[in-house]
Amino acid sequence: MDRRQQKTRAAVFAAFSSLLAEKSYSKVTVQEIIDTANIGRTTFYAHFETKDDLLKALCEVLFDHIISSAADCTHTHGLYSDKDAPESVFCHLLHHLQENEHNILVLLSCESSELFLRYFKDSLNELIQNQFVGRDRENDAGIPQDFLVNHISGSFVEMVLWWIKGRMKQTPEELDRYFRAVIEPIL
């Protein structure tokens, strides 16, 4: 993708995100996105077939970046310039959320949050499967892996929502400690 296409996509993503912060997904129109991004209709449809395709692309960009960088703790974005990167992938992920790249916290708590939460949870499922559940578990107790992955990712998403609603008073390290205290016994 050339720079012009990247700039157009960035403008569309920014316009879409700002509109979603104001009203629900179902009420946002393609015309509003086009007007806010200051692009033509043909340009929009050259990049996205539908508003749903735009939503999917936005979620992939947001969550793939955050999840992949959390899985690779050497990829720190300068988050830890004054200290060591955390050992926990969950703490690293919380730091990325706290950094609020691309206004992700607004999207996770806006009227259309259920759409973003579903994509976020799906992205977490893959991370959790690869990082934790695939390895040998001592306390298996006949629990299916997909149930365990769903439980852990659902708990993490709910914790993030609790954190956002509480105005993010806890540090990522504190939240990570709480979360690991709850999930480590089942892993």
Legacy VTK file of the C-alpha trace (Angstrom):
# vtk DataFile Version 3.0
C-alpha trace
ASCII
DATASET POLYDATA
POINTS 187 float
0.000 0.000 0.000
1.472 3.351 -1.011
1.615 6.419 1.250
-1.414 8.062 -0.363
-3.520 4.972 0.322
-2.192 4.798 3.880
-3.120 8.454 4.474
-6.605 7.880 3.084
-7.159 4.825 5.286
-5.869 6.731 8.320
-8.265 9.611 7.577
-11.194 7.197 7.201
-10.283 5.367 10.434
-9.985 8.668 12.323
-13.302 9.922 10.940
-15.061 6.656 11.738
-13.617 6.552 15.264
-14.680 10.115 16.006
-18.205 9.450 14.735
-18.451 6.284 16.827
-17.462 8.274 19.901
-20.531 10.469 19.275
-23.196 7.931 18.273
-23.910 4.270 17.788
-22.563 2.257 14.892
-26.008 1.747 13.383
-26.562 5.512 13.180
-23.239 6.314 11.490
-23.658 6.575 7.715
-21.091 6.089 4.980
-21.840 9.640 3.848
-20.918 10.996 7.299
-17.673 9.036 7.210
-16.899 10.383 3.734
-17.691 13.954 4.781
-15.699 13.761 8.018
-12.705 12.158 6.289
-12.990 14.685 3.461
-12.761 12.063 0.710
-14.927 11.111 -2.226
-17.436 8.266 -2.317
-15.407 6.436 -4.989
-12.304 6.676 -2.808
-14.178 5.225 0.176
-15.465 2.290 -1.865
-12.031 1.688 -3.369
-10.864 0.883 0.168
-13.965 -0.631 1.801
-16.948 -2.417 0.274
-19.248 -1.619 3.193
-19.334 0.069 6.589
-19.008 -3.432 8.108
-15.778 -3.971 6.148
-14.513 -0.665 7.525
-15.352 -1.766 11.077
-13.566 -5.064 10.581
-10.489 -3.341 9.103
-10.382 -0.808 11.949
-10.606 -3.549 14.577
-7.933 -5.608 12.865
-5.567 -2.641 12.790
-6.232 -1.704 16.419
-6.234 -5.114 18.009
-3.689 -6.906 15.820
-1.155 -4.214 16.603
-1.835 -4.225 20.344
-2.036 -8.006 20.667
0.999 -8.734 18.496
3.127 -6.181 20.332
1.944 -7.559 23.679
2.942 -11.060 22.586
6.372 -9.726 21.609
7.459 -7.882 24.741
10.618 -6.658 22.991
8.296 -4.361 21.005
7.844 -1.668 23.639
7.065 1.589 21.775
9.046 3.524 24.361
6.436 2.650 26.960
9.160 1.592 29.347
11.911 4.102 28.619
12.507 4.667 32.320
12.048 1.058 33.476
12.176 -2.552 32.344
9.401 -4.013 30.240
7.034 -6.157 32.320
7.325 -9.930 32.289
3.570 -10.367 31.999
1.940 -10.172 28.594
-1.212 -8.927 30.347
0.640 -6.022 31.955
2.183 -5.150 28.601
-1.265 -5.206 27.016
-2.642 -2.956 29.775
0.180 -0.477 29.148
-0.819 -0.329 25.488
-4.432 0.270 26.464
-3.396 2.967 28.927
-1.375 4.624 26.173
-4.779 4.825 24.399
-3.382 4.562 20.900
-5.998 5.456 18.272
-8.540 6.348 20.998
-9.138 2.681 21.679
-10.511 3.327 25.180
-13.256 5.523 23.741
-14.164 2.780 21.292
-14.229 0.134 24.018
-16.615 2.232 26.105
-18.736 3.975 23.452
-22.331 3.184 22.434
-21.013 0.713 19.868
-18.660 -0.942 22.323
-20.167 -4.424 21.931
-18.752 -4.571 18.387
-15.264 -3.592 19.517
-15.403 -5.787 22.596
-16.202 -8.810 20.418
-13.185 -8.138 18.184
-11.004 -7.428 21.215
-12.079 -10.685 22.860
-11.479 -12.659 19.652
-7.979 -11.187 19.424
-7.352 -12.032 23.076
-8.529 -15.605 22.514
-5.691 -16.162 20.068
-3.113 -14.557 22.367
-4.259 -16.583 25.379
-4.365 -19.813 23.387
-0.812 -19.272 22.139
0.701 -17.906 25.352
-0.937 -19.963 28.061
-3.456 -22.644 27.331
-1.460 -24.585 24.762
1.192 -25.445 27.330
0.901 -28.303 29.812
-1.617 -27.603 32.531
-1.387 -29.387 35.856
-4.904 -28.554 37.040
-6.644 -29.646 33.834
-9.657 -31.205 35.608
-11.168 -32.056 32.230
-11.836 -28.430 31.327
-11.997 -27.978 27.548
-9.359 -25.596 26.204
-11.852 -23.451 24.312
-13.881 -22.966 27.520
-10.752 -21.942 29.414
-9.629 -19.515 26.696
-13.114 -17.963 26.555
-13.210 -17.632 30.347
-9.812 -15.934 30.576
-10.373 -13.532 27.677
-13.866 -12.675 28.929
-12.470 -11.950 32.380
-9.744 -9.740 30.935
-12.236 -7.752 28.838
-14.517 -7.261 31.850
-11.544 -6.149 33.944
-10.576 -3.580 31.282
-14.168 -2.256 31.247
-14.142 -2.050 35.056
-10.842 -0.168 34.839
-12.180 2.295 32.251
-15.397 2.911 34.219
-13.327 3.526 37.361
-11.315 6.156 35.480
-8.224 3.947 35.329
-7.138 4.635 38.893
-5.045 1.465 39.097
-1.709 1.120 37.356
-1.270 -1.592 34.728
1.004 -3.368 37.214
-1.712 -3.406 39.896
-4.342 -4.690 37.457
-1.960 -7.319 36.155
-1.325 -8.500 39.704
-5.092 -8.743 40.388
-5.762 -10.546 37.128
-2.920 -13.043 37.452
-3.914 -13.787 41.059
-7.313 -14.858 39.752
-6.307 -16.768 36.624
-3.009 -18.428 37.583
-4.687 -21.005 39.824
-6.703 -22.274 36.860
-3.678 -22.363 34.578
LINES 1 188
187 0 1 2 3 4 5 6 7 8 9 10 11 12 13 14 15 16 17 18 19 20 21 22 23 24 25 26 27 28 29 30 31 32 33 34 35 36 37 38 39 40 41 42 43 44 45 46 47 48 49 50 51 52 53 54 55 56 57 58 59 60 61 62 63 64 65 66 67 68 69 70 71 72 73 74 75 76 77 78 79 80 81 82 83 84 85 86 87 88 89 90 91 92 93 94 95 96 97 98 99 100 101 102 103 104 105 106 107 108 109 110 111 112 113 114 115 116 117 118 119 120 121 122 123 124 125 126 127 128 129 130 131 132 133 134 135 136 137 138 139 140 141 142 143 144 145 146 147 148 149 150 151 152 153 154 155 156 157 158 159 160 161 162 163 164 165 166 167 168 169 170 171 172 173 174 175 176 177 178 179 180 181 182 183 184 185 186
